């Protein structure tokens, strides 16, 4: 008997969570459940009190997963396909509920047997070892795993393959010189992508009230704006992480969002939860150093963004109105942090201006998402036939913002604030240039970023914004 036939006579058992797939279906299932109904958060502790198996089964009874979209470890999967093709028996041995395990086994078509959590029995650690030993004997199987829950199974296996190990499994692998299949380690760039640092640019809107009140050199206000910026950026990143958890399935079907750290499995959900806790601590801690009004705006922002992630983003028009409101809340946050009053004119302008840019985001999604007529974009309330009305509403909002600005230029407030108000008049056409250009680029399919971030990054927009800033300062002299 040659080495290959000898190996094929020994079954190969494979763990699922963290091993075959670069994620954990218990965590994913929990967030799918909470997205369906956030009130389940009050029931989960009672399920958990009944043990891990009870929790897993309760979640599995209420949700479904899409096996085709999961982030499989391709190197391991290719090896399993090869060995299955050579006649080796491949066993899926996992603590995942049987419902999910069998769906994955059916999708992959390489498993001869499935051992999974069923009823009150959690198929991990000692129970998994006992089941495999009962089926194949002590040392009668090879095993592929990744975590401390697999250590007992490693000890009972003939040979072990350690995949993307945690520190416990890595220590076991080093002590036993077992085969190792490493996964790419997260880099600093991965963490930056998780935080969506580029989106922090939007929080520069916090400085708008200070600038419009001509307090450019007020060191106290500058410090307050910086603290507010740090607070909002930290909280925004925490909400982005939460949003990624709720949108894992949708992101994996998107041509670009599928590479996000959690959707691709580059970062684990527990790591994201720890990062969220740290970010919220930073954000709220910084807010406590400012006026209590700012903390109120920040807490309101957290509530609304969470509601947006859970529900509002799927509602027709409610989503874009919410986004416009969230942009405007950044302006309100700046006013609350510095103690500057916000005028009716600024709020009216902000709502129309940011509504136009929010509609750009939806318009781009409608143009770049291939769906049959009459069907909604996944996770949204829009259909392809809504493109024109979305564009019309967006352009109308852009002109409305310019109209509000023009009316403001002729108000008593401007004559009171600006000795040379005629220098401020070009701001209206500047706003029209910025918004209409964004819409033209969206029509050309050349808008690939958040439009607010685009305006802040784009050199042409930067020049126009700089000219506007110079005119503002000149008009106040």
Phi and psi in degrees as a GROMACS rama.xvg file:
@    title "Ramachandran Plot"
@    xaxis  label "Phi"
@    yaxis  label "Psi"
@TYPE xy
-82.0548  174.181  UNK-2
-61.9229  -36.6069  UNK-3
-66.4924  -47.0392  UNK-4
-65.8828  -33.5234  UNK-5
-65.0914  -42.3437  UNK-6
-66.3023  -41.54  UNK-7
-67.4429  -18.5323  UNK-8
-75.6618  -15.6193  UNK-9
-101.037  121.501  UNK-10
-63.3728  151.459  UNK-11
-112.493  113.075  UNK-12
-95.1735  137.677  UNK-13
-127.995  128.492  UNK-14
-74.5322  159.78  UNK-15
-103.816  -70.4066  UNK-16
-63.6367  122.185  UNK-17
80.9708  -12.3826  UNK-18
-109.888  -71.6194  UNK-19
-74.1582  -34.4101  UNK-20
-119.061  147.269  UNK-21
-90.5543  49.0558  UNK-22
-161.768  179.664  UNK-23
-126.632  117.487  UNK-24
-69.6466  -20.6515  UNK-25
-65.7242  -47.8208  UNK-26
-65.1827  -44.3813  UNK-27
-61.8721  -43.7635  UNK-28
-61.5433  -38.0268  UNK-29
-62.4876  -42.4892  UNK-30
-74.6267  -31.1606  UNK-31
-62.7513  -42.5627  UNK-32
-62.947  -45.868  UNK-33
-67.5676  -30.6206  UNK-34
-68.3496  -36.1036  UNK-35
-64.1847  -44.4712  UNK-36
-156.6  105.676  UNK-37
-59.7364  -20.031  UNK-38
-67.6754  -14.4949  UNK-39
-61.9024  -18.9936  UNK-40
-58.3546  -26.7502  UNK-41
-83.1121  -15.8103  UNK-42
-94.6706  -29.2736  UNK-43
-54.0767  -43.5521  UNK-44
-58.9311  -33.8648  UNK-45
-70.2241  -38.1344  UNK-46
-64.2985  -43.4334  UNK-47
-64.3246  -33.5917  UNK-48
-62.35  -23.4362  UNK-49
-84.5154  2.75071  UNK-50
106.618  160.194  UNK-51
-58.0636  -39.2092  UNK-52
-63.5746  -40.5471  UNK-53
-61.3258  -44.4004  UNK-54
-62.4461  -47.2112  UNK-55
-61.1916  -44.5787  UNK-56
-67.2889  -38.4215  UNK-57
-62.9799  -40.5899  UNK-58
-68.4501  -45.4352  UNK-59
-62.7565  -31.6855  UNK-60
-66.5021  -21.729  UNK-61
-108.306  -10.5941  UNK-62
-135.238  168.067  UNK-63
-125.816  157.112  UNK-64
-120.372  160.097  UNK-65
-105.638  100.771  UNK-66
-59.4595  -28.9342  UNK-67
-68.9166  -23.9702  UNK-68
-95.3048  -3.80376  UNK-69
-70.2274  150.491  UNK-70
-82.6286  86.3657  UNK-71
-74.2194  148.535  UNK-72
-80.9665  104.049  UNK-73
-64.3093  -36.0602  UNK-74
-62.7234  -46.4699  UNK-75
-66.1611  -41.4526  UNK-76
-63.4721  -40.2986  UNK-77
-62.8707  -40.1763  UNK-78
-64.4896  -41.8593  UNK-79
-64.3266  -40.3742  UNK-80
-62.99  -40.9088  UNK-81
-62.8899  -48.2903  UNK-82
-67.9239  -35.4449  UNK-83
-64.1699  -40.7502  UNK-84
-65.5894  -25.194  UNK-85
-86.7832  2.68237  UNK-86
99.2625  6.71813  UNK-87
-79.9692  142.759  UNK-88
-78.2373  124.811  UNK-89
-113.142  127.814  UNK-90
-116.268  129.618  UNK-91
-90.9764  111.472  UNK-92
-117.828  106.13  UNK-93
-144.158  151.684  UNK-94
-81.5169  -2.57795  UNK-95
-66.9602  146.417  UNK-96
-55.3179  146.865  UNK-97
-56.0439  -36.7095  UNK-98
-56.4218  -45.8818  UNK-99
-72.7438  -42.6308  UNK-100
-61.4835  -43.0757  UNK-101
-70.8354  -32.367  UNK-102
-64.6806  -41.3046  UNK-103
-68.1916  -42.4852  UNK-104
-61.6505  -41.141  UNK-105
-65.617  -37.6701  UNK-106
-67.5613  -43.8793  UNK-107
-79.8039  -34.2344  UNK-108
67.6019  28.116  UNK-109
-121.555  -2.47328  UNK-110
-100.261  132.201  UNK-111
-89.1002  -18.5055  UNK-112
-155.375  150.017  UNK-113
-125.425  122.687  UNK-114
-111.203  119.79  UNK-115
-147.275  168.478  UNK-116
-63.3556  126.641  UNK-117
-141.501  128.81  UNK-118
61.1734  -133.942  UNK-119
-85.1055  0.40649  UNK-120
-98.0669  116.745  UNK-121
-89.0906  111.981  UNK-122
-81.4204  67.1121  UNK-123
-135.391  162.695  UNK-124
48.8661  -119.777  UNK-125
-61.7619  -37.8837  UNK-126
-68.145  -39.2048  UNK-127
-65.2635  -42.8268  UNK-128
-59.3171  -47.5963  UNK-129
-61.4768  -40.1476  UNK-130
-66.1421  -42.6625  UNK-131
-69.4706  -39.7434  UNK-132
-65.7132  -40.2533  UNK-133
-63.6418  -33.9895  UNK-134
-82.6842  -37.0347  UNK-135
-127.239  -5.22529  UNK-136
89.4919  158.667  UNK-137
-67.8161  121.641  UNK-138
76.3606  13.5417  UNK-139
-98.0235  15.8175  UNK-140
-152.971  156.848  UNK-141
-102.001  155.8  UNK-142
-140.561  139.566  UNK-143
-116.016  119.7  UNK-144
-147.489  -174.958  UNK-145
-144.923  -11.5882  UNK-146
-135.869  179.61  UNK-147
-62.0501  -25.5354  UNK-148
-69.5385  -13.5815  UNK-149
-98.0521  -3.17351  UNK-150
-60.5855  -43.4758  UNK-151
-64.4431  -34.4041  UNK-152
-71.9786  -40.4023  UNK-153
-53.8616  -44.5128  UNK-154
-64.2123  -28.8845  UNK-155
-90.6707  -13.0141  UNK-156
-82.1776  156.546  UNK-157
-66.0407  -51.7342  UNK-158
-135.88  155.11  UNK-159
-124.304  144.634  UNK-160
-119.84  121.196  UNK-161
-101.949  122.626  UNK-162
-113.856  128.192  UNK-163
39.7894  60.8736  UNK-164
-74.3705  150.962  UNK-165
-77.5717  -178.792  UNK-166
-66.3773  -30.7261  UNK-167
-68.5602  -47.118  UNK-168
-67.6813  -34.7807  UNK-169
-65.0506  -38.7946  UNK-170
-66.0532  -41.1031  UNK-171
-63.8882  -42.5533  UNK-172
-62.0725  -42.1047  UNK-173
-66.5005  -38.626  UNK-174
-68.8832  -31.7321  UNK-175
-107.664  3.5252  UNK-176
51.8266  40.4199  UNK-177
-76.7082  161.82  UNK-178
-65.8842  140.558  UNK-179
-122.173  135.44  UNK-180
-121.558  98.0775  UNK-181
-77.7418  149.485  UNK-182
-105.091  154.554  UNK-183
-56.2514  132.202  UNK-184
-82.1419  144.817  UNK-185
-60.5746  140.35  UNK-186
-106.603  173.445  UNK-187
-59.2674  -36.1334  UNK-188
-62.5917  -35.8851  UNK-189
-63.6699  -42.7945  UNK-190
-66.308  -40.8934  UNK-191
-61.2308  -40.3153  UNK-192
-65.2122  -38.7184  UNK-193
-60.9031  -43.3326  UNK-194
-73.814  -18.8585  UNK-195
53.3166  56.8271  UNK-196
-57.4663  -34.0587  UNK-197
-61.2698  -26.0262  UNK-198
-73.5922  -14.7218  UNK-199
-63.5635  -22.2678  UNK-200
-55.1065  -32.837  UNK-201
-63.2882  -25.9539  UNK-202
-75.5452  -4.44097  UNK-203
-66.5181  -14.2405  UNK-204
-61.206  -19.8186  UNK-205
-58.6376  -29.904  UNK-206
-80.9218  -8.02322  UNK-207
-58.641  -48.3838  UNK-208
-59.5578  -39.2  UNK-209
-63.2583  -44.1575  UNK-210
-65.1519  -45.1128  UNK-211
-69.6932  -19.5158  UNK-212
-90.1362  4.53357  UNK-213
64.3815  30.6277  UNK-214
-99.5473  47.0756  UNK-215
-62.2351  -31.2925  UNK-216
-111.573  15.7491  UNK-217
-80.0025  104.068  UNK-218
-61.8122  -35.9943  UNK-219
-63.4609  -44.1293  UNK-220
-68.2275  -37.308  UNK-221
-61.3129  -43.8709  UNK-222
-63.438  -41.1628  UNK-223
-64.253  -38.9052  UNK-224
-65.4385  -40.541  UNK-225
-63.758  -43.4159  UNK-226
-62.5866  -43.2184  UNK-227
-63.4809  -38.5634  UNK-228
-62.3108  -46.5868  UNK-229
-61.3746  -44.6239  UNK-230
-61.3426  -49.8215  UNK-231
-65.7685  -39.5189  UNK-232
-64.5468  -42.9435  UNK-233
-64.3274  -45.5861  UNK-234
-66.238  -40.8548  UNK-235
-60.7475  -42.534  UNK-236
-63.493  -38.9681  UNK-237
-61.7038  -41.2346  UNK-238
-69.9355  -35.2108  UNK-239
-60.3703  -41.0797  UNK-240
-62.7149  -46.6038  UNK-241
-60.0511  -42.2496  UNK-242
-61.4116  -39.3963  UNK-243
-62.1966  -38.3957  UNK-244
-62.3552  -42.9217  UNK-245
-71.6757  -24.3815  UNK-246
-107.46  18.5921  UNK-247
-53.9942  -49.9425  UNK-248
-64.0273  -41.9886  UNK-249
-68.3989  -41.8236  UNK-250
-61.9969  -36.3929  UNK-251
-68.6853  -16.3103  UNK-252
-97.3151  -3.08423  UNK-253
-92.1972  140.883  UNK-254
-61.7149  -31.0537  UNK-255
-111.349  -36.223  UNK-256
-68.6114  -16.0911  UNK-257
-64.8136  -17.4346  UNK-258
-91.113  1.73497  UNK-259
-60.8745  150.985  UNK-260
-54.8931  -41.0995  UNK-261
-82.8664  -36.3233  UNK-262
-64.4889  -37.2689  UNK-263
-84.0222  -13.0536  UNK-264
85.7092  7.7996  UNK-265
-65.9367  -30.9707  UNK-266
-125.199  146.501  UNK-267
-86.6952  156.315  UNK-268
-62.8696  -43.2584  UNK-269
-57.636  -37.4747  UNK-270
-62.2187  -41.3569  UNK-271
-64.5397  -39.0555  UNK-272
-64.6243  -41.8204  UNK-273
-63.2315  -40.0209  UNK-274
-64.8402  -39.8804  UNK-275
-58.6862  -46.2046  UNK-276
-60.1579  -42.8823  UNK-277
-65.6591  -44.1736  UNK-278
-63.9362  -42.1916  UNK-279
-64.9725  -37.7761  UNK-280
-62.8199  -42.377  UNK-281
-64.642  -46.7049  UNK-282
-63.3126  -47.8572  UNK-283
-71.8804  -35.7726  UNK-284
-61.0674  -44.6132  UNK-285
-65.1773  -37.4971  UNK-286
-64.2294  -33.3815  UNK-287
-67.8896  -15.0712  UNK-288
-86.35  -4.94305  UNK-289
-110.461  -174.597  UNK-290
-63.5785  150.465  UNK-291
-63.9104  -26.0558  UNK-292
-61.7393  -37.2177  UNK-293
-64.5119  -42.8228  UNK-294
-59.8437  -37.942  UNK-295
-63.0321  -43.7183  UNK-296
-63.7433  -41.8325  UNK-297
-62.3752  -44.4084  UNK-298
-64.9762  -38.5025  UNK-299
-62.379  -41.0744  UNK-300
-60.2744  -43.083  UNK-301
-62.4361  -43.305  UNK-302
-64.312  -46.4394  UNK-303
-68.7726  -40.9083  UNK-304
-66.8853  -35.5705  UNK-305
-66.5395  -42.3576  UNK-306
-63.31  -36.5048  UNK-307
-61.6373  -45.4665  UNK-308
-63.2585  -39.3157  UNK-309
-80.7571  -34.6014  UNK-310
-143.465  -52.2592  UNK-311
-58.6028  -32.7888  UNK-312
-65.8342  -16.4208  UNK-313
-96.2993  1.86011  UNK-314
-101.617  129.661  UNK-315
-56.4983  124.932  UNK-316
69.0918  -33.0117  UNK-317
-59.6206  -35.2538  UNK-318
-63.3836  -47.334  UNK-319
-72.8236  -34.5229  UNK-320
-65.1592  -37.3991  UNK-321
-65.4082  -44.2069  UNK-322
-59.814  -43.8147  UNK-323
-61.0499  -39.9657  UNK-324
-65.2287  -37.2299  UNK-325
-68.2565  -37.7047  UNK-326
-62.6488  -44.344  UNK-327
-64.7667  -31.7231  UNK-328
-62.9587  -28.7208  UNK-329
-65.0945  -38.523  UNK-330
-65.5508  -43.9017  UNK-331
-62.0747  -36.9429  UNK-332
-63.4375  -40.4401  UNK-333
-63.589  -39.5291  UNK-334
-66.2183  -40.7533  UNK-335
-67.5743  -35.9567  UNK-336
-70.1648  -35.4309  UNK-337
-101.136  -10.129  UNK-338
79.264  15.4746  UNK-339
-87.611  137.457  UNK-340
-72.6856  143.17  UNK-341
-103.073  127.658  UNK-342
-81.7396  158.76  UNK-343
-57.7998  -38.7368  UNK-344
-61.2592  -44.1236  UNK-345
-64.8451  -42.3136  UNK-346
-65.8255  -42.4891  UNK-347
-63.1666  -45.5765  UNK-348
-59.6297  -45.7021  UNK-349
-60.2935  -45.5062  UNK-350
-60.2087  -48.4254  UNK-351
-67.8672  -43.2778  UNK-352
-62.6544  -48.4024  UNK-353
-76.515  -25.9395  UNK-354
-64.2683  -40.5283  UNK-355
-59.8137  -44.3326  UNK-356
-70.7293  -33.8944  UNK-357
-65.158  -38.6836  UNK-358
-66.932  -30.1082  UNK-359
-58.9371  -44.295  UNK-360
-57.8594  -45.9742  UNK-361
-69.6429  -36.2802  UNK-362
-62.0981  -43.9841  UNK-363
-62.7642  -41.3878  UNK-364
-60.5632  -42.0016  UNK-365
-64.7545  -35.4574  UNK-366
-77.3903  -28.2926  UNK-367
-101.366  -5.53046  UNK-368
-102.902  121.557  UNK-369
-87.7966  105.748  UNK-370
-136.934  151.166  UNK-371
-64.4664  152.409  UNK-372
-59.8705  139.759  UNK-373
90.9981  -11.2006  UNK-374
-103.358  149.446  UNK-375
-84.1851  151.392  UNK-376
-62.8584  139.206  UNK-377
-56.4306  124.516  UNK-378
79.3094  5.97542  UNK-379
-127.756  171.014  UNK-380
-105.138  19.6305  UNK-381
-114.285  152.08  UNK-382
-116.303  164.502  UNK-383
-60.5623  -32.3996  UNK-384
-72.1842  -4.00964  UNK-385
-85.775  -1.66611  UNK-386
-54.2603  -48.6061  UNK-387
-67.3603  -42.8203  UNK-388
-68.7092  -33.601  UNK-389
-65.1547  -43.2383  UNK-390
-65.0436  -42.4671  UNK-391
-63.0284  -43.4349  UNK-392
-64.13  -38.9613  UNK-393
-65.1921  -44.0165  UNK-394
-66.5614  -38.689  UNK-395
-62.7705  -39.9074  UNK-396
-65.0618  -38.036  UNK-397
-61.8632  -46.7337  UNK-398
-68.7448  -32.5076  UNK-399
-65.2191  -39.3261  UNK-400
-63.7279  -40.5351  UNK-401
-66.6943  -35.4144  UNK-402
-66.3273  -44.1357  UNK-403
-58.5535  -42.386  UNK-404
-64.5157  -41.0575  UNK-405
-64.7389  -41.9409  UNK-406
-64.3151  -37.2263  UNK-407
-63.291  -37.5273  UNK-408
-61.5957  -24.5147  UNK-409
-100.638  12.1075  UNK-410
-88.9341  164.865  UNK-411
-65.8881  -29.3316  UNK-412
-61.793  -39.5326  UNK-413
-69.5591  -42.4135  UNK-414
-64.6034  -26.9874  UNK-415
-79.0207  -37.2255  UNK-416
-84.5783  -32.2451  UNK-417
-118.774  114.895  UNK-418
-62.125  -28.7617  UNK-419
-121.536  70.8527  UNK-420
-62.4968  -24.2077  UNK-421
-62.7596  -23.5399  UNK-422
-72.6795  -17.9206  UNK-423
-89.426  -15.0611  UNK-424
-57.2117  -36.2165  UNK-425
-62.4627  -9.09744  UNK-426
-61.0105  -33.9664  UNK-427
-62.6605  -52.6156  UNK-428
-64.7156  -28.0353  UNK-429
-63.5033  -43.655  UNK-430
-62.7015  -42.4063  UNK-431
-62.1374  -41.6103  UNK-432
-59.5532  -48.258  UNK-433
-60.2717  -49.011  UNK-434
-74.0882  -42.2591  UNK-435
-66.6947  -36.9463  UNK-436
-63.0734  -41.347  UNK-437
-59.8436  -42.2003  UNK-438
-68.2071  -37.8095  UNK-439
-63.2656  -44.1822  UNK-440
-63.8677  -36.8366  UNK-441
-64.3659  -40.0981  UNK-442
-63.5424  -32.9873  UNK-443
-83.8675  1.76481  UNK-444
62.5029  35.182  UNK-445
-112.793  11.2087  UNK-446
-103.553  103.462  UNK-447
-114.394  13.4784  UNK-448
-136.869  168.461  UNK-449
-57.1438  128.257  UNK-450
-60.8684  -32.3776  UNK-451
-66.8171  -44.781  UNK-452
-63.2152  -38.9697  UNK-453
-59.4569  -46.6791  UNK-454
-61.8841  -38.0158  UNK-455
-70.9044  -32.1926  UNK-456
-89.2376  -31.2924  UNK-457
-69.49  129.062  UNK-458
-66.8415  -33.7582  UNK-459
-66.3919  -43.8066  UNK-460
-64.1968  -37.151  UNK-461
-61.103  -41.5319  UNK-462
-63.0991  -45.0894  UNK-463
-65.8466  -41.3917  UNK-464
-64.2121  -38.3517  UNK-465
-63.1078  -42.3788  UNK-466
-60.6535  -42.9592  UNK-467
-61.2874  -41.5641  UNK-468
-63.9073  -41.4759  UNK-469
-62.0712  -41.5083  UNK-470
-64.6041  -39.683  UNK-471
-60.0993  -46.6908  UNK-472
-66.3614  -43.6559  UNK-473
-62.9166  -38.7908  UNK-474
-67.7396  -23.2172  UNK-475
-89.3646  -8.15217  UNK-476
